[in-house]
Amino acid sequence: MKQKRQNEILRLIGEYEIGTQEELALRLREADFDVTQATVSRDIRELKLSKVSVGGGRQKYVAFHHEESALGDKYGRVLKEGFASMGMAESLLVVKTVSGMAMAVAAALDAMKLQEIVGTIAGDDTLMMAVRTKEDTESVMRKIEEIVGNVK
């Protein structure tokens, strides 16, 4: 039952712009799943869903762990939509994002599994990445620039 419900959640967030747990619970009930807010919250956490901005101050849930081949485009979109600027200090890379997008951008970068990145910490509009070396930091910056279209 849990797997069916979580598959339905992934289908729903792919089809609709669902931005709240309540909205997701309502859609699940409409699809004949008897859910509580606690169940929906647990499913969101287990599925590792993130929220991304869709404009007009609205956000929606997205999943960052489906087929690898399809994810490159999704990660690229998240980076392009959220990226504002970046700068380095030796082996630290600081990325500025649109307000509220740092966690989504960090999740996208983490999901890309860049070997140079040791770890990522995100706030509201800033994320910091610990990178192995200064050269690796420059490499990561080039990769990000390729994705976002050389925005600085």
Protein Blocks (a to p, Z undefined) as FASTA:
>chain_A
ZZmmmmmmmmmmmmpccfbfklmmmmmmmnopacdfklmmmmmmmnopacddebjhiacd
ddfkbcfklmmmmmmmmmmmmpmbdcdehjaccddddehilmmmmmmmmmnopaklmbdc
ddfkoccdddfblmlmmmmmmmmmmmnoopZZ
